[in-house]
Amino acid sequence: MCWLVLVQGEIIAGHGRVMAAQMLGMTEVPALALSYLSAAERRAYVLADNKLALWTCNGFVPVT
């Protein structure tokens, strides 16, 4: 499983996983480079990832 997603060296998803890995002393983590995303696609990905995190922090994920 990929832990984070990078676009031109910038983390667009997985910030918490990176912080947890650093706390565990990890110096490398699996990553997926999505350099082919347009600016609109990148923004959509970030928004969707953030929304998913909000839903799961509340203990449920809507099925809509």
FENZI-V516667 format. One record per backbone hydrogen bond with DSSP energy under -0.5 kcal/mol. CO is the residue of the C=O (numbers start at 0). NH is the residue of the N-H. E is the energy in kcal/mol with one decimal. If there is no record, write none. Layout:
CO,NH,E
CO,NH,E
This chain:
3,31,-1.9
4,11,-2.8
4,12,-0.9
5,33,-2.9
6,9,-1.9
9,6,-2.4
9,11,-0.5
12,4,-1.8
13,17,-2.1
14,18,-2.3
15,19,-2.3
16,20,-2.4
17,21,-2.4
18,22,-2.1
19,23,-1.4
20,25,-2.7
21,24,-1.5
29,2,-0.8
29,3,-0.7
31,5,-2.6
31,33,-0.7
32,34,-0.6
33,36,-1.3
37,41,-2.6
38,42,-2.2
39,43,-2.2
40,44,-2.3
41,45,-2.4
42,46,-2.6
43,47,-2.5
44,48,-2.6
45,49,-2.4
46,50,-2.4
47,51,-2.4
48,52,-2.0
49,53,-1.9
50,54,-2.3
51,55,-2.4
52,56,-1.8
53,57,-1.0
54,57,-0.5
54,59,-1.5
55,58,-1.3
